[in-house]
Amino acid sequence: MSLFGISSVELVVILVVTVLVLGPSGFAEALRGFRRGVETFRAWSGRLREESSREPLGLDGVDLSALDLRQYDPREIVRRTVREEINAWMQVTDVTRAGSPPRSGNGSAAADPKDAG
């Protein structure tokens, strides 16, 4: 048998050395303290199990069957956002083009004194 990597022979040696160091009454007191610690740990563990088994965040009675998680797909969210940004940019550039005179030439920038400053 191995408990925490300690064989049964090693455990007996540890107990004998503990009894020799603490004495019989000190060893009995140490066992009582160990027992109190184990009982405290069990009580804490039981409370933790009880609390974790409850429904989180008060969602008792909430029907999640109608929830469609596909609408929260990150790829679709990015596509939708990029599409909205491109449409907004296109609207702004269309308004800007409608208010400015058309450029002349073959697509190269004309030397305009207003642009030089």
Secondary structure as a PSIPRED ss2 file (coil, helix, strand):
# PSIPRED VFORMAT (PSIPRED V4.0)

   1 M C   1.000  0.000  0.000
   2 S E   0.000  0.000  1.000
   3 L E   0.000  0.000  1.000
   4 F C   1.000  0.000  0.000
   5 G C   1.000  0.000  0.000
   6 I E   0.000  0.000  1.000
   7 S E   0.000  0.000  1.000
   8 S H   0.000  1.000  0.000
   9 V H   0.000  1.000  0.000
  10 E H   0.000  1.000  0.000
  11 L H   0.000  1.000  0.000
  12 V H   0.000  1.000  0.000
  13 V H   0.000  1.000  0.000
  14 I H   0.000  1.000  0.000
  15 L H   0.000  1.000  0.000
  16 V H   0.000  1.000  0.000
  17 V H   0.000  1.000  0.000
  18 T H   0.000  1.000  0.000
  19 V H   0.000  1.000  0.000
  20 L H   0.000  1.000  0.000
  21 V H   0.000  1.000  0.000
  22 L H   0.000  1.000  0.000
  23 G H   0.000  1.000  0.000
  24 P H   0.000  1.000  0.000
  25 S H   0.000  1.000  0.000
  26 G H   0.000  1.000  0.000
  27 F H   0.000  1.000  0.000
  28 A H   0.000  1.000  0.000
  29 E H   0.000  1.000  0.000
  30 A H   0.000  1.000  0.000
  31 L H   0.000  1.000  0.000
  32 R H   0.000  1.000  0.000
  33 G H   0.000  1.000  0.000
  34 F H   0.000  1.000  0.000
  35 R H   0.000  1.000  0.000
  36 R H   0.000  1.000  0.000
  37 G H   0.000  1.000  0.000
  38 V H   0.000  1.000  0.000
  39 E H   0.000  1.000  0.000
  40 T H   0.000  1.000  0.000
  41 F H   0.000  1.000  0.000
  42 R H   0.000  1.000  0.000
  43 A H   0.000  1.000  0.000
  44 W H   0.000  1.000  0.000
  45 S H   0.000  1.000  0.000
  46 G H   0.000  1.000  0.000
  47 R H   0.000  1.000  0.000
  48 L H   0.000  1.000  0.000
  49 R H   0.000  1.000  0.000
  50 E H   0.000  1.000  0.000
  51 E H   0.000  1.000  0.000
  52 S H   0.000  1.000  0.000
  53 S H   0.000  1.000  0.000
  54 R C   1.000  0.000  0.000
  55 E C   1.000  0.000  0.000
  56 P H   0.000  1.000  0.000
  57 L H   0.000  1.000  0.000
  58 G H   0.000  1.000  0.000
  59 L C   1.000  0.000  0.000
  60 D C   1.000  0.000  0.000
  61 G C   1.000  0.000  0.000
  62 V C   1.000  0.000  0.000
  63 D C   1.000  0.000  0.000
  64 L C   1.000  0.000  0.000
  65 S C   1.000  0.000  0.000
  66 A C   1.000  0.000  0.000
  67 L C   1.000  0.000  0.000
  68 D C   1.000  0.000  0.000
  69 L H   0.000  1.000  0.000
  70 R H   0.000  1.000  0.000
  71 Q H   0.000  1.000  0.000
  72 Y H   0.000  1.000  0.000
  73 D C   1.000  0.000  0.000
  74 P H   0.000  1.000  0.000
  75 R H   0.000  1.000  0.000
  76 E H   0.000  1.000  0.000
  77 I H   0.000  1.000  0.000
  78 V H   0.000  1.000  0.000
  79 R H   0.000  1.000  0.000
  80 R H   0.000  1.000  0.000
  81 T H   0.000  1.000  0.000
  82 V H   0.000  1.000  0.000
  83 R H   0.000  1.000  0.000
  84 E H   0.000  1.000  0.000
  85 E H   0.000  1.000  0.000
  86 I H   0.000  1.000  0.000
  87 N H   0.000  1.000  0.000
  88 A H   0.000  1.000  0.000
  89 W H   0.000  1.000  0.000
  90 M H   0.000  1.000  0.000
  91 Q H   0.000  1.000  0.000
  92 V H   0.000  1.000  0.000
  93 T H   0.000  1.000  0.000
  94 D H   0.000  1.000  0.000
  95 V H   0.000  1.000  0.000
  96 T H   0.000  1.000  0.000
  97 R H   0.000  1.000  0.000
  98 A H   0.000  1.000  0.000
  99 G H   0.000  1.000  0.000
 100 S C   1.000  0.000  0.000
 101 P C   1.000  0.000  0.000
 102 P C   1.000  0.000  0.000
 103 R C   1.000  0.000  0.000
 104 S C   1.000  0.000  0.000
 105 G C   1.000  0.000  0.000
 106 N C   1.000  0.000  0.000
 107 G C   1.000  0.000  0.000
 108 S C   1.000  0.000  0.000
 109 A C   1.000  0.000  0.000
 110 A C   1.000  0.000  0.000
 111 A C   1.000  0.000  0.000
 112 D C   1.000  0.000  0.000
 113 P H   0.000  1.000  0.000
 114 K H   0.000  1.000  0.000
 115 D H   0.000  1.000  0.000
 116 A H   0.000  1.000  0.000
 117 G C   1.000  0.000  0.000
